[in-house]
Amino acid sequence: MAVHSNEIIAAYHDAIPLNRYGTERELAKVICFLCSQKASYVTGQVIAVDGGFQCTGVGLPALRE
């Protein structure tokens, strides 16, 4: 079962500043970083792996209906 309708998927795509969806590999790289010693001094952060969607503050009209 799809989580989003085609209308919502299209709205997300148009609202992402990088103009594409992220890949599973891109998300996995962030998870691997957070689980590594390279992130040993990172605490209490929210890391958005969303292509800039959250920082635009646009929201999606398709989700508000």
SULGI-V773151 format. One record per backbone hydrogen bond with DSSP energy under -0.5 kcal/mol. CO is the residue of the C=O (numbers start at 1). NH is the residue of the N-H. If there is no record, write none. Layout:
co=CO nh=NH
co=CO nh=NH
This chain:
co=5 nh=9
co=6 nh=10
co=7 nh=11
co=8 nh=12
co=9 nh=13
co=10 nh=14
co=11 nh=15
co=12 nh=15
co=12 nh=16
co=13 nh=16
co=15 nh=17
co=16 nh=19
co=23 nh=27
co=24 nh=28
co=25 nh=29
co=26 nh=30
co=27 nh=31
co=28 nh=32
co=29 nh=33
co=30 nh=34
co=31 nh=35
co=33 nh=36
co=33 nh=39
co=36 nh=39
co=37 nh=40
co=39 nh=42
co=41 nh=43
co=45 nh=47
co=46 nh=48
co=47 nh=49
co=48 nh=50
co=50 nh=53
co=51 nh=18
co=52 nh=56
co=53 nh=56
co=53 nh=57
co=54 nh=57
co=59 nh=61
co=60 nh=63
co=60 nh=64
co=61 nh=64
co=61 nh=65
